Amino acid sequence: MSHVPHELHEEFPDKAERIHALKTGDAHFARLAEAYHEVNREIHRIESGVAPTSDEILERLKKQRLNLLDEIAPLLRG
């Protein structure tokens, strides 16, 4: 279990400029990025012990994060 947050720019280190451009210029991407950020922060809080919850909820959140990455990745490839 990792206690390090998986920030979007860390998941796609070579796409930092594209991430910024899409966040400011594409409302759909901005919504996906914000949803990813919210889910990712909640996972980090759970894994760090700040917000304890069940394993089922943690796994559901991790799947949600992966689904968001699956939606974000093609947009970054452009």
Stockholm file with secondary structure:
# STOCKHOLM 1.0

chainA/1-78         MSHVPHELHEEFPDKAERIHALKTGDAHFARLAEAYHEVNREIHRIESGVAPTSDEILERLKKQRLNLLDEIAPLLRG
#=GR chainA/1-78 SS CCCSCCCHHHHSGGGHHHHHHHHHHCHHHHHHHHHHHHHHHHHHHHHTTSSCCCHHHHHHHHHHHHHHHHHHHHHHHC
#=GC SS_cons        CCCSCCCHHHHSGGGHHHHHHHHHHCHHHHHHHHHHHHHHHHHHHHHTTSSCCCHHHHHHHHHHHHHHHHHHHHHHHC
//
